[in-house]
Amino acid sequence: MKVTGMERDELIGTDFSDYFTEPDKAREGYQQVFAKGFVTDYPLTIRHREGQLVDVLYNASVYRDLYGNVLGVFAAARDVTENKRVMREFAETKNFLDNILQSSTKYSIIGKDLNYRILSWNEGARLNYGYAEDEIIGKESNILHSPEDLKPGGAVDKMLKKAYDEGIAEGEFLRVRKDGSRFVASVVVTRRNDAAGNPIGYLLMSTDITEKKLAEERLRDASQYARSLVEASLDPLVTISPEGKITDVNEATVKVTGVPREQLIGADFSDYFTEPDKAREGHMQVFSRGYVTDYPLTIRHRDGRLTSVLYNASVYRDAQGVVLGVFAAARDVTAQREAEEKVTEQRAREEQRARELERLAELERFQKLTVGRELKMVELKKENEELRREVEQCRQEIGRGGR
């Protein structure tokens, strides 16, 4: 009565098929009971007098009198509205997941049982491996792995064991296509469980990372080449963060400071100069101007030795042009400075000698002049003396003539 909304006395004597959304189907089921003696799980929908619908499964059989004569039909309707709703939602969810599975063309999504037989295969798997779904379903997944990975206790066994034990595992593997070609795949394996939590298989998601691996290899090669060039430099080379911290150095920097590379990294670069403030000032000039050239500094070795250098530095940027730090090269000018000092000292000595020679020449000239004067005086004295004698002789002669 509840399911129809009718009272008992209203129902008695009415046509039972009138209470269903499909009266003809209801009458057909009724006839099947008489023809077969029963029906099981016959689907019908009861309509409530107010319009609500209830999905039911009818199970019915004939009932007889003591003589075996059929008297009528006894029927029971099991409400399956909730079940149908759940099944409908499940179907919709399954359809949604199937759509996701098949639309994921970038990723291979493969389901397999505990014996590694493939149970499901999406479009991405077809594109990556070359097998159509009907070619691969039911086959062992070993055909997708390289022989070296399939060795007992090898990479595949280890990953599947980890997925079984821990629920998930991931790694990178060589995979084999239908045509025999190979590619590198990043693979994630999860364990599939039944409703009771018992393991029933695996779900593999993978993507082709061959191009990525090649790009990484090229980057490593380029980085190694650049590193080789840096280390081949006899000049100290260093990269410095905007905060003034050392981010990388070459072996020449280790030698000139006497400090291991791991201790230099992260340290304040200015701490290794005799004039830290001047070093910081040069660092700031690089950021304000973009570079500095021949900036004079002196590096102090940890044992106290000093190395005169000229720093040349410029900012370096990322792909978007953002400044990441400063790259600086220090040219050792100690020998040059020593040579310049020697030249300066030699020049000073030569100038001193020239001054001394000039003074000596001056003294010689003075001496010559003085000696000349003395000789002249001697000569004058001699002349005076002779003249005095002559005068005296003349006087004497005059005196004798007067007598």
LINVENGI-V925149 format. One record per residue. OMEGA is omega in whole degrees, -180 to 180 (999 if undefined). Layout:
omega->OMEGA
omega->OMEGA
This chain:
omega->-179
omega->-175
omega->180
omega->-176
omega->-178
omega->174
omega->-176
omega->-178
omega->176
omega->-178
omega->-176
omega->177
omega->180
omega->178
omega->-173
omega->-176
omega->-178
omega->-176
omega->179
omega->179
omega->179
omega->-177
omega->-178
omega->179
omega->178
omega->179
omega->179
omega->177
omega->179
omega->179
omega->179
omega->179
omega->180
omega->-178
omega->-175
omega->-177
omega->-179
omega->165
omega->178
omega->177
omega->180
omega->-173
omega->175
omega->178
omega->179
omega->177
omega->175
omega->-178
omega->179
omega->174
omega->179
omega->-179
omega->178
omega->177
omega->-179
omega->169
omega->-178
omega->170
omega->-173
omega->175
omega->179
omega->172
omega->-170
omega->175
omega->-177
omega->-178
omega->178
omega->179
omega->180
omega->180
omega->-178
omega->-177
omega->172
omega->-176
omega->175
omega->-179
omega->178
omega->-179
omega->180
omega->-180
omega->-179
omega->179
omega->180
omega->178
omega->179
omega->-180
omega->179
omega->178
omega->178
omega->180
omega->180
omega->179
omega->179
omega->179
omega->178
omega->180
omega->177
omega->178
omega->177
omega->-179
omega->-176
omega->-179
omega->179
omega->-176
omega->180
omega->-176
omega->171
omega->178
omega->-172
omega->175
omega->177
omega->-178
omega->-177
omega->177
omega->176
omega->173
omega->-176
omega->-178
omega->180
omega->-170
omega->-177
omega->-177
omega->178
omega->178
omega->178
omega->-179
omega->-177
omega->-173
omega->178
omega->179
omega->170
omega->-177
omega->-177
omega->177
omega->-168
omega->-178
omega->179
omega->179
omega->178
omega->-177
omega->-180
omega->-178
omega->-180
omega->-176
omega->174
omega->-178
omega->-178
omega->179
omega->-176
omega->179
omega->178
omega->-177
omega->-179
omega->-173
omega->-178
omega->179
omega->-178
omega->-178
omega->-179
omega->177
omega->179
omega->178
omega->180
omega->-176
omega->-172
omega->178
omega->-179
omega->176
omega->179
omega->180
omega->178
omega->-175
omega->168
omega->180
omega->-175
omega->178
omega->179
omega->-178
omega->178
omega->179
omega->-177
omega->175
omega->179
omega->-179
omega->170
omega->-170
omega->172
omega->-179
omega->175
omega->178
omega->176
omega->179
omega->173
omega->-176
omega->-179
omega->179
omega->179
omega->-180
omega->178
omega->-180
omega->-177
omega->172
omega->-179
omega->172
omega->-179
omega->177
omega->-179
omega->-180
omega->-179
omega->-179
omega->179
omega->180
omega->178
omega->178
omega->179
omega->180
omega->178
omega->179
omega->178
omega->179
omega->179
omega->180
omega->179
omega->178
omega->179
omega->180
omega->179
omega->178
omega->-180
omega->-177
omega->179
omega->-179
omega->176
omega->179
omega->174
omega->178
omega->-177
omega->171
omega->-172
omega->179
omega->176
omega->180
omega->178
omega->180
omega->179
omega->179
omega->177
omega->179
omega->172
omega->-176
omega->180
omega->178
omega->177
omega->-178
omega->-175
omega->179
omega->-176
omega->-177
omega->179
omega->-177
omega->-177
omega->177
omega->178
omega->-179
omega->179
omega->179
omega->176
omega->-174
omega->-176
omega->-177
omega->-175
omega->179
omega->179
omega->179
omega->-177
omega->-178
omega->179
omega->178
omega->178
omega->179
omega->177
omega->178
omega->180
omega->178
omega->179
omega->-179
omega->-178
omega->-177
omega->-177
omega->-178
omega->164
omega->179
omega->177
omega->179
omega->-173
omega->176
omega->177
omega->179
omega->178
omega->175
omega->-178
omega->177
omega->175
omega->179
omega->-179
omega->178
omega->177
omega->-179
omega->170
omega->-178
omega->171
omega->-173
omega->175
omega->178
omega->172
omega->-170
omega->173
omega->-176
omega->180
omega->178
omega->180
omega->-180
omega->-180
omega->-179
omega->-176
omega->171
omega->-175
omega->176
omega->-179
omega->178
omega->-179
omega->-180
omega->180
omega->-180
omega->179
omega->179
omega->179
omega->178
omega->179
omega->179
omega->178
omega->178
omega->-180
omega->179
omega->179
omega->179
omega->179
omega->179
omega->179
omega->179
omega->178
omega->179
omega->179
omega->179
omega->179
omega->178
omega->179
omega->179
omega->179
omega->179
omega->179
omega->178
omega->179
omega->179
omega->180
omega->-180
omega->178
omega->180
omega->-179
omega->179
omega->179
omega->-179
omega->-179
omega->178
omega->179
omega->179
omega->178
omega->179
omega->179
omega->178
omega->179
omega->180
omega->179
omega->-179
omega->179
omega->180
omega->179
omega->179
omega->180
omega->180
omega->180
omega->178
omega->180
omega->180
omega->-179
omega->179
omega->179
omega->-180
omega->-180
omega->180
omega->-179
omega->-180
omega->999
